[in-house]
Amino acid sequence: MNQTDITARIQSSWKNPEHVRLRINPRFTDMDCFHFADINTFLQQNASSEKLTVLDFGAGSSPYQVYFSNADYRKADVIEIPGLHYLIRADSTVPEADATFDIVLSTQVAEHLVNPGGYFKECFRLLKPGGKLVLTTPGIWEEHGVPHDFQRWTEQGIRRDLMAAGFKQLSIYKLTCGFRALVFLFTRTYFAARAPEPRAPRFLFKALRTAYSKLFPLIYRTCDKFWPDEKIVKAVDGIVTAPFYITIAAIAEKN
C-alpha cells in the first residue's frame, strides 16, 4: 500500500462518525471500551471552558475539541484534514511563533513519531509560560502503524523524555490498570487470535469466542463497578504504583 492509499484510508476512518463516538461515548459493547473510556475520563478532568488558545498536535478527527468549548482551537497534523491550521513538518515542528498556546493536546500521537524528543521540545516551545501539555500515549498496545509505530513508554521513560524537552513540573498518570488492563488485553487478544487448524479445536475455539462476544460486555460492566480505582492511577516518582497499565498520561507545565 503506497502513501496515497494510506492517507486516503486514514482520512476515510476519521470521517466515520463512529471514530469520534467511540472516543467520547464508548459503550460496554465496544471491545475497546476501557481504553477509550479511561482516556476520555482523563481528558474530561482536564477540560476547560475558559477562552484559551489550544493546539491539537496530531489532531486527527479532533474528538476532544468538545472539552474546550470556548477555546481558539487549532489543529495540526501530518495529512490534510478539514479545518487544518498547521501541516506538521518532517521534524515535528509547525510554522507558529514561540509561546502561542495555553494548552497543547497530544492524544495517542507520540508512539508514531520518528523523533518524539523533537516533538516534545516543539510542544515546550509553543506553550506560553504556565501553559500545559496534556499528553496520552500507549504503555501497552498492539502495533498499529499508520504507517509507522515506533515506541511505547513507561512512567520513568515519559518523565525522562518530557524533562529532557524542558518540562520540570510533571504529573504522570497510568490509565486502564491492573485487573481492568488484564481483562481488556485478554479480550483484544482473543478476538485477534488465529483459530487452530485441526477441525475439533478450531470449532471449539470459535464457539467459545462467539460465546465470549456475548459475555465480555457484562465482564466490562462488572470491572467498572468493582475496580473503579484502576481507571486512572496517579504515579508517584520513585514508588511503583499500578505496574500494569494500557496508557501513560501526563500533565506537563511550562514554568
JOGIFEN-V147398 format. One record per pair of residues at least 24 apart in sequence whose ideal C-beta (glycine too) atoms are under 10 Angstrom apart, sorted by sequence separation. I is the first residue (numbers start at 0). J is the second residue. D is the distance in whole Angstrom. If there is no record, write none. Layout:
i=I j=J d=D
i=I j=J d=D
This chain:
i=38 j=62 d=10
i=39 j=63 d=8
i=42 j=66 d=6
i=58 j=82 d=9
i=89 j=113 d=8
i=90 j=114 d=7
i=91 j=115 d=8
i=100 j=124 d=10
i=102 j=126 d=8
i=112 j=136 d=10
i=38 j=63 d=9
i=42 j=67 d=10
i=58 j=83 d=8
i=87 j=112 d=10
i=89 j=114 d=9
i=91 j=116 d=9
i=92 j=117 d=8
i=98 j=123 d=10
i=99 j=124 d=9
i=100 j=125 d=5
i=101 j=126 d=8
i=102 j=127 d=9
i=109 j=134 d=7
i=111 j=136 d=9
i=186 j=211 d=8
i=190 j=215 d=9
i=58 j=84 d=9
i=73 j=99 d=9
i=91 j=117 d=5
i=92 j=118 d=9
i=95 j=121 d=10
i=97 j=123 d=10
i=98 j=124 d=8
i=99 j=125 d=6
i=100 j=126 d=6
i=101 j=127 d=6
i=108 j=134 d=8
i=109 j=135 d=9
i=110 j=136 d=6
i=185 j=211 d=9
i=186 j=212 d=9
i=189 j=215 d=9
i=35 j=62 d=9
i=39 j=66 d=9
i=58 j=85 d=9
i=73 j=100 d=8
i=90 j=117 d=6
i=91 j=118 d=4
i=97 j=124 d=6
i=98 j=125 d=7
i=99 j=126 d=8
i=100 j=127 d=7
i=103 j=130 d=7
i=104 j=131 d=9
i=105 j=132 d=7
i=106 j=133 d=8
i=107 j=134 d=10
i=108 j=135 d=9
i=109 j=136 d=4
i=110 j=137 d=5
i=134 j=161 d=8
i=71 j=99 d=10
i=75 j=103 d=9
i=90 j=118 d=9
i=91 j=119 d=9
i=92 j=120 d=9
i=93 j=121 d=7
i=96 j=124 d=9
i=97 j=125 d=7
i=98 j=126 d=7
i=99 j=127 d=7
i=101 j=129 d=8
i=102 j=130 d=6
i=103 j=131 d=8
i=104 j=132 d=8
i=105 j=133 d=7
i=106 j=134 d=8
i=107 j=135 d=6
i=108 j=136 d=7
i=109 j=137 d=9
i=110 j=138 d=10
i=186 j=214 d=10
i=55 j=84 d=9
i=56 j=85 d=9
i=58 j=87 d=10
i=71 j=100 d=9
i=91 j=120 d=8
i=92 j=121 d=5
i=95 j=124 d=9
i=96 j=125 d=8
i=97 j=126 d=9
i=98 j=127 d=5
i=101 j=130 d=5
i=102 j=131 d=5
i=103 j=132 d=5
i=104 j=133 d=5
i=105 j=134 d=5
i=106 j=135 d=5
i=107 j=136 d=6
i=132 j=161 d=7
i=186 j=215 d=5
i=54 j=84 d=8
i=55 j=85 d=10
i=57 j=87 d=7
i=70 j=100 d=10
i=71 j=101 d=9
i=72 j=102 d=9
i=74 j=104 d=10
i=75 j=105 d=10
i=91 j=121 d=5
i=95 j=125 d=6
i=97 j=127 d=9
i=98 j=128 d=7
i=100 j=130 d=6
i=101 j=131 d=7
i=102 j=132 d=8
i=103 j=133 d=7
i=104 j=134 d=8
i=105 j=135 d=7
i=106 j=136 d=8
i=107 j=137 d=7
i=110 j=140 d=7
i=185 j=215 d=9
i=186 j=216 d=10
i=54 j=85 d=8
i=56 j=87 d=8
i=70 j=101 d=8
i=77 j=108 d=10
i=87 j=118 d=9
i=90 j=121 d=8
i=91 j=122 d=9
i=93 j=124 d=10
i=98 j=129 d=10
i=99 j=130 d=9
i=100 j=131 d=9
i=102 j=133 d=6
i=103 j=134 d=8
i=104 j=135 d=9
i=105 j=136 d=8
i=70 j=102 d=8
i=72 j=104 d=9
i=76 j=108 d=9
i=92 j=124 d=8
i=93 j=125 d=7
i=98 j=130 d=8
i=100 j=132 d=9
i=110 j=142 d=9
i=111 j=143 d=9
i=132 j=164 d=9
i=134 j=166 d=10
i=183 j=215 d=10
i=186 j=218 d=8
i=75 j=108 d=10
i=88 j=121 d=9
i=92 j=125 d=9
i=107 j=140 d=9
i=110 j=143 d=8
i=111 j=144 d=8
i=182 j=215 d=8
i=185 j=218 d=9
i=186 j=219 d=8
i=57 j=91 d=9
i=67 j=101 d=10
i=70 j=104 d=10
i=77 j=111 d=9
i=87 j=121 d=9
i=110 j=144 d=9
i=111 j=145 d=7
i=113 j=147 d=7
i=115 j=149 d=8
i=132 j=166 d=7
i=56 j=91 d=9
i=67 j=102 d=7
i=77 j=112 d=10
i=111 j=146 d=9
i=112 j=147 d=8
i=114 j=149 d=9
i=115 j=150 d=7
i=131 j=166 d=9
i=138 j=173 d=7
i=183 j=218 d=10
i=107 j=143 d=9
i=111 j=147 d=6
i=112 j=148 d=10
i=113 j=149 d=7
i=138 j=174 d=8
i=139 j=175 d=9
i=182 j=218 d=6
i=183 j=219 d=8
i=22 j=59 d=9
i=56 j=93 d=8
i=67 j=104 d=8
i=110 j=147 d=9
i=111 j=148 d=6
i=112 j=149 d=7
i=113 j=150 d=10
i=115 j=152 d=9
i=131 j=168 d=9
i=132 j=169 d=9
i=134 j=171 d=10
i=135 j=172 d=9
i=137 j=174 d=10
i=138 j=175 d=9
i=182 j=219 d=7
i=22 j=60 d=8
i=24 j=62 d=10
i=66 j=104 d=9
i=110 j=148 d=6
i=111 j=149 d=7
i=112 j=150 d=8
i=119 j=157 d=9
i=123 j=161 d=9
i=134 j=172 d=10
i=138 j=176 d=9
i=23 j=62 d=5
i=54 j=93 d=8
i=110 j=149 d=6
i=111 j=150 d=9
i=122 j=161 d=9
i=126 j=165 d=9
i=129 j=168 d=10
i=131 j=170 d=10
i=135 j=174 d=7
i=182 j=221 d=9
i=183 j=222 d=9
i=19 j=59 d=9
i=22 j=62 d=4
i=23 j=63 d=7
i=64 j=104 d=9
i=85 j=125 d=10
i=109 j=149 d=9
i=110 j=150 d=6
i=120 j=160 d=10
i=123 j=163 d=10
i=124 j=164 d=9
i=126 j=166 d=9
i=179 j=219 d=9
i=182 j=222 d=6
i=18 j=59 d=8
i=19 j=60 d=5
i=21 j=62 d=8
i=22 j=63 d=7
i=23 j=64 d=10
i=54 j=95 d=8
i=63 j=104 d=7
i=109 j=150 d=8
i=110 j=151 d=6
i=119 j=160 d=6
i=120 j=161 d=10
i=123 j=164 d=5
i=124 j=165 d=8
i=139 j=180 d=7
i=181 j=222 d=9
i=18 j=60 d=5
i=19 j=61 d=8
i=20 j=62 d=9
i=23 j=65 d=7
i=109 j=151 d=10
i=110 j=152 d=8
i=115 j=157 d=10
i=118 j=160 d=10
i=119 j=161 d=6
i=122 j=164 d=7
i=123 j=165 d=4
i=138 j=180 d=9
i=180 j=222 d=10
i=19 j=62 d=4
i=23 j=66 d=9
i=61 j=104 d=9
i=63 j=106 d=6
i=109 j=152 d=7
i=116 j=159 d=10
i=119 j=162 d=9
i=120 j=163 d=8
i=121 j=164 d=8
i=122 j=165 d=9
i=123 j=166 d=6
i=141 j=184 d=9
i=179 j=222 d=5
i=16 j=60 d=9
i=18 j=62 d=7
i=19 j=63 d=9
i=56 j=100 d=9
i=62 j=106 d=8
i=116 j=160 d=6
i=119 j=163 d=8
i=120 j=164 d=5
i=122 j=166 d=8
i=139 j=183 d=10
i=140 j=184 d=9
i=178 j=222 d=7
i=179 j=223 d=8
i=182 j=226 d=9
i=13 j=58 d=9
i=15 j=60 d=9
i=19 j=64 d=10
i=54 j=99 d=8
i=61 j=106 d=10
i=115 j=160 d=7
i=116 j=161 d=10
i=119 j=164 d=4
i=120 j=165 d=7
i=139 j=184 d=7
i=177 j=222 d=10
i=13 j=59 d=6
i=14 j=60 d=8
i=19 j=65 d=9
i=54 j=100 d=5
i=56 j=102 d=10
i=57 j=103 d=10
i=58 j=104 d=8
i=75 j=121 d=10
i=118 j=164 d=8
i=119 j=165 d=8
i=120 j=166 d=10
i=141 j=187 d=7
i=179 j=225 d=10
i=180 j=226 d=10
i=12 j=59 d=9
i=13 j=60 d=4
i=52 j=99 d=6
i=53 j=100 d=6
i=54 j=101 d=9
i=55 j=102 d=9
i=56 j=103 d=5
i=57 j=104 d=9
i=58 j=105 d=10
i=59 j=106 d=8
i=116 j=163 d=6
i=117 j=164 d=9
i=119 j=166 d=8
i=140 j=187 d=9
i=141 j=188 d=9
i=178 j=225 d=9
i=179 j=226 d=5
i=12 j=60 d=8
i=13 j=61 d=9
i=52 j=100 d=5
i=53 j=101 d=7
i=54 j=102 d=7
i=55 j=103 d=8
i=56 j=104 d=7
i=57 j=105 d=6
i=58 j=106 d=9
i=59 j=107 d=8
i=109 j=157 d=9
i=116 j=164 d=7
i=178 j=226 d=6
i=179 j=227 d=9
i=181 j=229 d=10
i=10 j=59 d=10
i=13 j=62 d=9
i=51 j=100 d=8
i=52 j=101 d=5
i=53 j=102 d=5
i=54 j=103 d=5
i=55 j=104 d=5
i=56 j=105 d=5
i=57 j=106 d=7
i=59 j=108 d=8
i=115 j=164 d=9
i=177 j=226 d=7
i=179 j=228 d=9
i=180 j=229 d=7
i=9 j=59 d=8
i=10 j=60 d=10
i=51 j=101 d=4
i=52 j=102 d=8
i=53 j=103 d=8
i=54 j=104 d=7
i=55 j=105 d=8
i=56 j=106 d=9
i=57 j=107 d=8
i=58 j=108 d=9
i=75 j=125 d=9
i=141 j=191 d=7
i=176 j=226 d=9
i=179 j=229 d=4
i=9 j=60 d=10
i=50 j=101 d=9
i=51 j=102 d=6
i=52 j=103 d=10
i=53 j=104 d=6
i=54 j=105 d=9
i=55 j=106 d=8
i=57 j=108 d=3
i=109 j=160 d=9
i=177 j=228 d=9
i=178 j=229 d=7
i=179 j=230 d=7
i=49 j=101 d=8
i=56 j=108 d=7
i=57 j=109 d=8
i=176 j=228 d=9
i=177 j=229 d=4
i=49 j=102 d=10
i=55 j=108 d=10
i=56 j=109 d=10
i=176 j=229 d=4
i=177 j=230 d=10
i=47 j=101 d=8
i=57 j=111 d=8
i=175 j=229 d=7
i=176 j=230 d=8
i=47 j=102 d=7
i=57 j=112 d=9
i=174 j=229 d=9
i=175 j=230 d=7
i=176 j=231 d=8
i=177 j=232 d=8
i=173 j=229 d=9
i=174 j=230 d=7
i=175 j=231 d=9
i=176 j=232 d=5
i=45 j=102 d=8
i=173 j=230 d=10
i=174 j=231 d=6
i=175 j=232 d=10
i=172 j=230 d=10
i=173 j=231 d=7
i=174 j=232 d=8
i=187 j=245 d=10
i=45 j=104 d=9
i=172 j=231 d=6
i=173 j=232 d=5
i=184 j=243 d=9
i=172 j=232 d=7
i=173 j=233 d=8
i=57 j=118 d=9
i=171 j=232 d=10
i=172 j=233 d=6
i=173 j=234 d=6
i=180 j=241 d=9
i=184 j=245 d=8
i=42 j=104 d=8
i=56 j=118 d=8
i=171 j=233 d=7
i=172 j=234 d=6
i=179 j=241 d=10
i=180 j=242 d=10
i=181 j=243 d=7
i=183 j=245 d=6
i=13 j=76 d=10
i=170 j=233 d=7
i=171 j=234 d=4
i=180 j=243 d=5
i=42 j=106 d=7
i=170 j=234 d=8
i=171 j=235 d=9
i=176 j=240 d=9
i=177 j=241 d=6
i=179 j=243 d=9
i=180 j=244 d=6
i=13 j=78 d=9
i=41 j=106 d=9
i=56 j=121 d=8
i=169 j=234 d=9
i=171 j=236 d=8
i=176 j=241 d=4
i=177 j=242 d=9
i=178 j=243 d=9
i=179 j=244 d=9
i=180 j=245 d=5
i=14 j=80 d=9
i=56 j=122 d=6
i=175 j=241 d=10
i=176 j=242 d=9
i=177 j=243 d=6
i=179 j=245 d=8
i=180 j=246 d=9
i=9 j=76 d=10
i=13 j=80 d=7
i=14 j=81 d=9
i=39 j=106 d=10
i=54 j=121 d=10
i=66 j=133 d=10
i=78 j=145 d=10
i=169 j=236 d=8
i=173 j=240 d=7
i=174 j=241 d=9
i=176 j=243 d=6
i=177 j=244 d=8
i=9 j=77 d=10
i=10 j=78 d=7
i=13 j=81 d=9
i=38 j=106 d=7
i=54 j=122 d=8
i=172 j=240 d=10
i=173 j=241 d=5
i=175 j=243 d=9
i=176 j=244 d=5
i=9 j=78 d=6
i=10 j=79 d=8
i=38 j=107 d=8
i=56 j=125 d=8
i=171 j=240 d=10
i=172 j=241 d=9
i=173 j=242 d=9
i=175 j=244 d=6
i=176 j=245 d=8
i=10 j=80 d=7
i=63 j=133 d=9
i=173 j=243 d=9
i=174 j=244 d=6
i=175 j=245 d=4
i=176 j=246 d=9
i=6 j=77 d=9
i=7 j=78 d=10
i=9 j=80 d=9
i=10 j=81 d=9
i=54 j=125 d=6
i=173 j=244 d=4
i=174 j=245 d=6
i=175 j=246 d=6
i=6 j=78 d=5
i=35 j=107 d=10
i=54 j=126 d=9
i=63 j=135 d=10
i=172 j=244 d=9
i=173 j=245 d=8
i=174 j=246 d=4
i=5 j=78 d=9
i=6 j=79 d=8
i=34 j=107 d=9
i=52 j=125 d=10
i=173 j=246 d=7
i=174 j=247 d=7
i=52 j=126 d=10
i=172 j=246 d=9
i=173 j=247 d=6
i=174 j=248 d=6
i=52 j=127 d=8
i=172 j=247 d=7
i=173 j=248 d=8
i=2 j=78 d=9
i=51 j=127 d=10
i=54 j=130 d=10
i=56 j=132 d=9
i=158 j=234 d=8
i=171 j=247 d=7
i=172 j=248 d=4
i=53 j=130 d=10
i=56 j=133 d=10
i=157 j=234 d=9
i=171 j=248 d=7
i=172 j=249 d=7
i=52 j=130 d=9
i=54 j=132 d=10
i=56 j=134 d=9
i=158 j=236 d=7
i=170 j=248 d=9
i=171 j=249 d=5
i=172 j=250 d=8
i=51 j=130 d=9
i=155 j=234 d=9
i=170 j=249 d=7
i=171 j=250 d=8
i=51 j=131 d=10
i=53 j=133 d=9
i=154 j=234 d=5
i=169 j=249 d=6
i=170 j=250 d=5
i=171 j=251 d=9
i=153 j=234 d=10
i=154 j=235 d=9
i=155 j=236 d=8
i=169 j=250 d=7
i=170 j=251 d=8
i=154 j=236 d=8
i=155 j=237 d=9
i=168 j=250 d=8
i=169 j=251 d=5
i=170 j=252 d=8
i=166 j=249 d=8
i=168 j=251 d=7
i=169 j=252 d=8
i=22 j=106 d=9
i=47 j=131 d=10
i=154 j=238 d=10
i=166 j=250 d=10
i=167 j=251 d=9
i=168 j=252 d=4
i=22 j=107 d=9
i=154 j=239 d=9
i=166 j=251 d=4
i=167 j=252 d=8
i=168 j=253 d=8
i=45 j=131 d=8
i=59 j=145 d=10
i=154 j=240 d=8
i=165 j=251 d=9
i=166 j=252 d=7
i=167 j=253 d=9
i=168 j=254 d=5
i=46 j=133 d=10
i=154 j=241 d=9
i=164 j=251 d=8
i=166 j=253 d=7
i=167 j=254 d=6
i=45 j=133 d=5
i=154 j=242 d=9
i=161 j=249 d=6
i=165 j=253 d=7
i=166 j=254 d=8
i=44 j=133 d=10
i=153 j=242 d=9
i=158 j=247 d=10
i=160 j=249 d=10
i=161 j=250 d=10
i=162 j=251 d=9
i=164 j=253 d=10
i=165 j=254 d=10
i=154 j=244 d=9
i=157 j=247 d=5
i=161 j=251 d=5
i=42 j=133 d=7
i=153 j=244 d=9
i=156 j=247 d=8
i=157 j=248 d=9
i=158 j=249 d=8
i=41 j=133 d=9
i=157 j=249 d=6
i=42 j=135 d=8
i=154 j=247 d=6
i=158 j=251 d=9
i=41 j=135 d=7
i=152 j=246 d=10
i=153 j=247 d=7
i=157 j=251 d=9
i=152 j=247 d=5
i=154 j=249 d=9
i=151 j=247 d=8
i=38 j=135 d=5
i=152 j=249 d=9
i=37 j=135 d=9
i=34 j=137 d=9
i=138 j=241 d=10
i=139 j=243 d=8
i=138 j=243 d=9
i=139 j=244 d=7
i=140 j=245 d=7
i=34 j=140 d=8
i=138 j=244 d=5
i=139 j=245 d=5
i=140 j=246 d=8
i=137 j=244 d=10
i=138 j=245 d=6
i=139 j=246 d=8
i=137 j=245 d=7
i=138 j=246 d=6
i=139 j=247 d=9
i=137 j=246 d=6
i=138 j=247 d=5
i=136 j=246 d=7
i=137 j=247 d=7
i=138 j=248 d=9
i=135 j=246 d=6
i=136 j=247 d=6
i=135 j=247 d=7
i=136 j=248 d=8
i=134 j=247 d=8
i=135 j=248 d=5
i=136 j=249 d=9
i=134 j=248 d=6
i=135 j=249 d=8
i=133 j=248 d=8
i=134 j=249 d=5
i=133 j=249 d=8
i=134 j=250 d=8
i=132 j=249 d=7
i=133 j=250 d=6
i=134 j=251 d=7
i=131 j=249 d=10
i=132 j=250 d=7
i=133 j=251 d=8
i=131 j=250 d=6
i=132 j=251 d=4
i=131 j=251 d=7
i=132 j=252 d=8
i=130 j=251 d=10
i=131 j=252 d=5
i=132 j=253 d=8
i=130 j=252 d=7
i=131 j=253 d=7
i=129 j=252 d=7
i=130 j=253 d=5
i=128 j=252 d=9
i=129 j=253 d=7
i=130 j=254 d=9
i=126 j=251 d=9
i=128 j=253 d=6
i=129 j=254 d=7
i=126 j=252 d=8
i=127 j=253 d=7
i=128 j=254 d=7
i=126 j=253 d=4
i=44 j=172 d=9
i=123 j=251 d=8
i=125 j=253 d=9
i=122 j=251 d=8
i=124 j=253 d=9
i=119 j=249 d=10
i=123 j=253 d=6
i=41 j=172 d=6
i=122 j=253 d=9
i=119 j=251 d=8
i=12 j=145 d=9
i=41 j=174 d=6
i=40 j=174 d=8
i=37 j=172 d=10
i=39 j=174 d=10
i=9 j=145 d=6
i=37 j=173 d=10
i=38 j=174 d=6
i=8 j=145 d=8
i=9 j=146 d=9
i=37 j=174 d=4
i=38 j=175 d=8
i=8 j=146 d=10
i=36 j=174 d=9
i=37 j=175 d=5
i=109 j=247 d=10
i=5 j=144 d=9
i=6 j=145 d=10
i=36 j=175 d=8
i=37 j=176 d=9
i=107 j=246 d=8
i=5 j=145 d=7
i=6 j=146 d=9
i=34 j=174 d=8
i=35 j=175 d=10
i=106 j=246 d=10
i=5 j=146 d=5
i=33 j=174 d=9
i=34 j=175 d=6
i=4 j=146 d=10
i=33 j=175 d=5
i=37 j=179 d=8
i=106 j=248 d=9
i=37 j=180 d=10
i=2 j=146 d=7
i=105 j=249 d=9
i=1 j=146 d=10
i=0 j=146 d=8
i=33 j=179 d=6
i=34 j=180 d=9
i=37 j=183 d=9
i=105 j=251 d=10
i=33 j=180 d=8
i=102 j=250 d=10
i=103 j=251 d=9
i=33 j=182 d=8
i=34 j=183 d=6
i=33 j=183 d=4
i=34 j=184 d=10
i=103 j=253 d=9
i=32 j=183 d=8
i=33 j=184 d=10
i=31 j=183 d=8
i=30 j=183 d=9
i=33 j=186 d=9
i=34 j=187 d=9
i=100 j=253 d=10
i=32 j=186 d=9
i=33 j=187 d=10
i=31 j=186 d=9
i=98 j=253 d=8
i=30 j=186 d=6
i=31 j=187 d=7
i=30 j=187 d=6
i=30 j=189 d=10
i=30 j=190 d=6
i=30 j=191 d=10
i=30 j=212 d=9
i=32 j=215 d=9
i=36 j=219 d=9
i=28 j=212 d=9
i=32 j=216 d=8
i=28 j=213 d=10
i=30 j=215 d=7
i=29 j=215 d=10
i=30 j=216 d=9
i=33 j=219 d=7
i=28 j=215 d=9
i=29 j=216 d=9
i=32 j=219 d=6
i=36 j=223 d=8
i=44 j=231 d=8
i=27 j=215 d=8
i=28 j=216 d=5
i=32 j=220 d=9
i=27 j=216 d=4
i=30 j=219 d=9
i=33 j=222 d=8
i=41 j=230 d=9
i=26 j=216 d=8
i=27 j=217 d=8
i=29 j=219 d=9
i=33 j=223 d=8
i=40 j=230 d=6
i=41 j=231 d=6
i=27 j=218 d=9
i=28 j=219 d=9
i=32 j=223 d=9
i=40 j=231 d=6
i=27 j=219 d=5
i=28 j=220 d=10
i=37 j=229 d=9
i=26 j=219 d=9
i=27 j=220 d=5
i=37 j=230 d=5
i=38 j=231 d=10
i=25 j=219 d=10
i=27 j=221 d=10
i=36 j=230 d=8
i=37 j=231 d=6
i=27 j=222 d=10
i=27 j=223 d=7
i=33 j=229 d=9
i=33 j=230 d=8
i=45 j=248 d=9
i=44 j=248 d=10
i=41 j=246 d=8
i=45 j=250 d=7
i=42 j=248 d=9
i=44 j=250 d=10
i=37 j=244 d=9
i=38 j=245 d=9
i=41 j=248 d=5
i=37 j=245 d=8
i=38 j=246 d=6
i=37 j=246 d=7
i=41 j=250 d=9
i=38 j=248 d=8
i=34 j=245 d=6
i=35 j=246 d=10
i=37 j=248 d=9
i=33 j=245 d=7
i=34 j=246 d=7
i=33 j=246 d=10
i=31 j=245 d=10
